[in-house]
Amino acid sequence: MKKYIPHLISIPIILLALIPPIDFKIPAPTNNWWSYFILIVSFFGLSILFIKTNWFIKSIAVFAFLNCFLSSCPTFSFNAYVSIVGCLWFYILCTKIEDWGFVSKVLWTILLLNVFLMVMQAFGKDTLLNFGRDEVEGFGVVGQHMQMGSFSVILAAMLLPCGAAVLLFPIMTAFFCTSAWSIFACLIGGFIYFFPKNKEGSIQLLILGLLCFVIYADVTGKFANFGANQRWDVWAKTIVLANKHPFTGWGGGMFQHIFPALSGMTCIPWKTAHNFWVQLLFEWGYPGLFLVVGGQIWLFVRLWGRWAVLAAYCMILTDMMVHFPDRVLNCVPIMILFLAYCEYVIEKP
C-alpha cells in the first residue's frame, strides 16, 4: 500500500495546483445538516491527538477548534476549521511518503506546464486561458499576477533541493507578472543556499540582487503599495484591531468578513492582510501567533545545516510576509507537502 501513497498524494496536488482563475467560496450554512458535518469534522480534528505526528500539528488541531467557539462569528470560523482539519490530515498523509522521486516529477511537470503557458501568454498566443482577450489577463495557471508570482516561489522552493537553477522560474515569472516581492523572496532563498559554499560571493550577489530589486520595484511602482491606504496602513490597522481581542482574536477566517467594516479604510475591500503573520494575529490572537511562530522557530532550528531545504523554507516565510500563499488553493497543498518533506529530511539517517 505504501508504494501507492505518492500517487494518492499527487492527485489533490495536481487538481489544486492547476485550478484556473475562478471565484471559489463556501456559502454560510443554512440547514441542520451543517451541524452534523461540523461534528464529524471536529471528531477528525480531535482524533489527530491520537495519531503519531509532531506536537505542532496536534496543537494546531486543538487550538483551531477552540478558536471557533471564541470567534466573533463561530459559523465562519467553523467553515475555516473544515479547511484546517483537511490540511492537517493531508500533512499526516504526506509524512508517509517514501518515494519522493515520483512527487518531484509531478511538481516538475506542473512547473513545465506553467512555463509553457506563460511563454504562450507572453507572445499573445494563449488560446486556452486567455482565449479571445486582446491583452494577457490570466498569468500562468493561477491567473492573478501577484498570486502567480507567489505560487512560483512556493513551487520553486519545493524543488530547490534539486538545484539552484530552479530559482530562474520564479524570477522570470516575477518579471512577467511584475511581482517584485517574489524576486525578493528568491534573493533570500538564493543567499542562504549559496552562503555556506561561497560566503563572499553570496554576499556580493545578495547586494547586487537587492540593488536590482529596489530599482525594479521603484520603476514598476511596487513601493507605492506601501503608501496611504495600502499595506503599511492595513498592517497597522490590523494590529490595532487585533489588540482589541488579544487573547482570542476575532476568529479563524474572519479577516475577509469583518476587516473592511471594522477598519473604515477607503481602499479596496481587503480580503487578506497581504501578510500571513499580522492576519494570524487578527484571527487567532497572540496565543495563536506565538504557537505558530514557536513551531516555525522549532522547525528552523531542526533544519539548520540542511542549507538547501532551509533556503527553501526561508523563501516561503519571506513570501508570506507580503503575500498570502496560505489563502491560495494552488499553493496550500504544495506548502503542506514541503513541511512534510522537511520532516523527512530531518528524520532520515
C-alpha positions in Angstrom: 0.0 0.0 0.0 2.8 2.4 0.9 4.1 2.5 -2.7 0.8 4.0 -3.8 0.9 6.8 -1.3 2.8 9.2 -3.6 0.3 8.6 -6.3 -2.6 9.4 -3.9 -0.8 12.5 -2.6 -0.3 13.7 -6.2 -4.0 13.7 -7.1 -5.0 16.7 -4.9 -1.7 18.4 -5.6 -2.4 18.2 -9.4 -6.1 19.2 -9.1 -5.5 22.1 -6.8 -2.3 23.4 -8.4 -4.0 23.6 -11.8 -7.2 25.4 -10.7 -7.9 28.1 -13.3 -8.7 31.6 -12.1 -12.3 31.3 -10.8 -14.2 32.6 -7.8 -14.3 30.0 -5.1 -16.2 30.3 -1.8 -18.3 28.2 0.6 -21.6 29.9 1.4 -22.7 30.1 5.0 -24.7 27.1 6.1 -28.5 27.4 6.3 -29.6 23.9 7.3 -29.3 21.4 10.2 -27.0 19.1 8.2 -24.2 21.6 8.7 -24.1 20.9 12.4 -23.8 17.2 11.8 -21.0 17.9 9.3 -19.2 20.1 11.8 -19.4 17.4 14.5 -17.9 14.9 12.1 -15.1 17.3 11.1 -14.5 18.1 14.8 -14.1 14.4 15.5 -11.5 14.0 12.8 -9.7 17.2 14.1 -9.5 16.0 17.7 -8.6 12.5 16.6 -5.3 13.9 15.5 -4.3 13.9 19.2 -4.2 10.1 19.0 -2.2 10.0 15.7 1.6 9.6 15.6 2.6 13.1 14.5 4.5 16.1 15.9 3.3 18.3 18.8 2.8 21.3 16.5 0.2 19.5 14.3 -1.7 18.3 17.4 -1.6 21.8 19.0 -3.0 23.4 15.8 -5.8 20.8 15.7 -6.9 21.7 19.3 -6.2 25.4 19.2 -8.1 26.0 15.9 -11.1 24.0 17.3 -11.1 26.1 20.5 -10.8 29.3 18.5 -14.1 28.5 16.7 -16.0 28.8 19.9 -14.4 32.1 20.9 -14.8 33.6 17.4 -16.8 36.7 16.8 -18.7 34.6 14.3 -18.4 30.9 15.0 -20.2 29.8 11.8 -17.5 31.4 9.6 -14.7 30.1 11.8 -16.1 26.6 11.7 -16.0 27.0 7.9 -12.4 27.7 8.1 -11.8 24.9 10.6 -13.0 22.4 7.9 -10.1 23.5 5.7 -7.6 23.4 8.6 -8.6 19.8 9.5 -8.3 18.8 5.9 -4.8 20.3 5.7 -3.7 18.6 8.9 -4.8 15.2 7.7 -3.2 15.9 4.3 0.1 16.7 6.1 -0.1 13.4 8.1 -0.6 11.5 4.9 2.3 13.3 3.2 4.6 12.3 6.1 4.1 8.7 4.9 5.7 9.3 1.5 8.7 7.1 0.8 9.1 7.7 -3.0 9.7 11.5 -3.1 11.1 11.0 -6.6 7.7 10.5 -8.1 6.3 13.5 -6.3 9.3 15.5 -7.6 8.4 14.5 -11.2 4.8 15.7 -10.6 6.0 19.1 -9.4 8.4 19.5 -12.3 5.6 18.7 -14.7 3.4 21.5 -13.1 6.4 23.9 -13.4 6.8 22.9 -17.1 3.1 23.5 -17.8 3.2 26.9 -16.3 6.4 27.8 -18.2 4.7 26.8 -21.4 1.6 28.7 -20.7 3.5 31.9 -19.8 5.6 31.7 -23.0 2.3 31.5 -25.0 0.9 34.3 -22.9 4.0 36.5 -23.5 3.6 36.1 -27.2 -0.2 36.6 -27.1 -0.8 33.0 -28.2 -2.5 31.6 -25.1 -5.8 30.4 -26.6 -6.5 28.2 -23.6 -6.8 30.5 -20.5 -6.8 33.9 -22.4 -9.0 33.0 -25.3 -10.5 36.0 -27.1 -8.6 38.6 -25.0 -6.6 41.4 -26.5 -4.3 41.5 -23.5 -3.0 38.9 -21.1 -5.3 38.9 -18.1 -4.5 35.4 -16.8 -0.9 34.6 -15.8 0.2 31.0 -15.8 -2.4 28.7 -14.4 -3.2 30.7 -11.3 -4.4 33.8 -13.2 -3.9 36.7 -10.9 -0.4 38.2 -11.4 0.6 38.6 -7.7 -0.7 35.1 -6.8 1.1 33.6 -9.7 4.3 35.2 -8.6 3.7 33.8 -5.1 2.8 30.3 -6.5 6.1 30.3 -8.5 8.0 30.9 -5.3 6.3 28.1 -3.4 6.8 25.6 -6.3 10.4 26.6 -6.7 11.0 26.3 -3.0 9.8 22.7 -3.1 12.1 21.9 -5.9 15.2 23.9 -4.7 16.9 20.8 -3.1 17.2 19.6 -6.7 19.4 22.5 -7.6 19.5 26.3 -7.6 18.7 26.6 -11.3 15.0 26.2 -10.4 15.2 29.8 -9.0 15.2 31.0 -12.6 11.5 30.0 -12.7 10.1 32.3 -10.0 12.5 35.2 -11.1 11.3 35.0 -14.7 7.7 34.6 -13.5 8.1 37.6 -11.2 9.3 39.8 -14.1 6.5 38.6 -16.3 3.8 39.2 -13.6 5.5 42.3 -12.3 5.6 40.7 -8.8 8.7 42.4 -7.3 8.3 40.8 -3.9 8.6 37.3 -5.4 12.1 38.4 -6.6 12.9 39.5 -3.0 11.9 36.0 -1.7 14.2 34.4 -4.3 17.1 36.6 -3.2 16.7 35.5 0.4 16.5 31.9 -0.6 19.4 32.1 -3.0 21.6 33.8 -0.4 21.0 31.1 2.2 21.5 28.4 -0.4 24.9 29.7 -1.6 26.3 31.2 1.6 27.8 28.0 3.1 29.5 27.3 -0.3 30.8 30.8 -1.0 30.3 33.4 1.7 32.0 36.3 0.0 30.4 35.6 -3.4 26.9 35.1 -1.9 27.1 38.4 -0.1 28.1 40.2 -3.3 25.3 38.5 -5.2 22.8 39.5 -2.5 23.9 43.2 -2.6 23.7 43.2 -6.4 20.3 41.4 -6.3 18.9 43.8 -3.7 20.0 46.8 -5.8 18.3 45.4 -8.9 15.2 44.6 -6.8 15.0 48.2 -5.5 15.3 49.6 -9.0 12.8 47.2 -10.4 10.3 47.8 -7.6 10.6 51.5 -7.9 10.2 51.5 -11.7 7.1 49.3 -11.5 5.6 51.3 -8.7 5.6 48.4 -6.2 6.7 50.7 -3.3 3.5 52.6 -3.8 1.8 49.5 -2.4 3.0 50.7 0.9 1.6 54.2 0.7 -1.6 55.6 2.1 -4.4 53.1 2.5 -2.1 50.4 1.3 -0.2 47.6 3.0 1.6 49.5 5.8 -1.7 51.1 6.8 -3.5 47.8 6.6 -0.9 46.1 8.7 -1.0 48.8 11.3 -4.8 48.8 11.4 -4.9 45.0 11.6 -2.6 45.1 14.7 -4.7 47.8 16.3 -7.9 45.8 15.8 -6.2 42.6 16.9 -5.2 44.3 20.2 -9.0 44.6 20.9 -9.2 40.8 21.1 -5.6 40.0 22.1 -6.3 36.5 23.7 -8.9 35.1 21.4 -8.6 37.0 18.1 -11.6 37.7 16.0 -11.8 34.1 14.9 -10.3 31.9 12.1 -11.3 33.0 8.6 -12.9 36.2 9.9 -10.5 38.8 8.4 -12.2 39.0 5.0 -15.6 39.2 6.6 -15.1 42.0 9.1 -11.9 43.9 8.5 -13.3 46.2 5.7 -16.1 47.3 8.0 -14.0 47.5 11.2 -11.1 49.3 9.7 -13.1 52.0 7.9 -10.4 52.2 5.3 -11.4 53.7 2.0 -9.2 51.5 -0.1 -10.4 48.4 -2.0 -12.0 45.8 0.4 -9.1 43.8 1.8 -9.9 40.1 1.9 -6.4 39.3 3.2 -3.8 41.4 5.1 -1.1 40.6 2.5 0.9 39.4 5.5 0.3 36.0 7.0 1.7 37.0 10.4 -0.5 40.0 11.2 -3.6 38.3 9.8 -2.8 35.3 12.0 -2.7 37.7 15.0 -6.0 39.3 13.9 -7.8 35.9 13.7 -6.1 33.8 16.4 -4.8 36.4 18.8 -1.4 36.4 20.5 -1.6 32.8 21.8 -2.2 31.6 18.2 0.6 33.8 16.9 3.1 32.6 19.5 2.1 29.0 18.8 2.7 29.2 15.1 5.8 31.3 15.4 7.2 28.9 18.0 6.5 26.0 15.6 8.3 27.8 12.8 11.4 28.5 15.0 11.4 24.9 16.1 11.5 23.7 12.5 14.1 26.4 11.6 16.4 25.1 14.3 16.0 21.5 13.3 16.7 22.4 9.6 19.9 24.2 10.5 22.8 22.8 8.4 20.5 21.4 5.7 21.0 24.5 3.7 19.0 23.8 0.5 15.9 22.9 2.5 16.5 25.8 4.9 16.8 28.2 2.0 13.6 27.0 0.5 11.9 27.3 3.9 13.1 30.9 4.2 11.8 31.7 0.7 8.3 30.6 1.7 8.4 32.5 5.0 9.6 35.7 3.2 6.8 35.4 0.6 4.3 35.0 3.4 5.3 38.4 4.8 4.0 40.3 1.8 1.7 37.8 0.0 -0.8 35.2 1.2 0.0 31.8 -0.2 -1.8 30.2 2.7 -5.0 31.6 1.2 -4.4 30.5 -2.4 -5.7 27.0 -3.2 -2.9 26.4 -5.7 -0.2 27.0 -3.1 -1.6 25.3 0.0 -1.1 21.6 -0.8 2.5 22.3 -2.0 3.3 24.2 1.2 1.9 21.3 3.2 3.9 18.8 1.1 7.0 20.9 1.8 6.5 20.8 5.5 6.2 17.0 5.3 9.4 16.9 3.2 11.2 18.9 5.9 10.3 16.2 8.4 11.5 13.6 6.0 14.9 15.3 5.6 15.3 15.8 9.4 14.5 12.2 10.3 16.3 10.4 7.5 19.6 8.9 8.5 
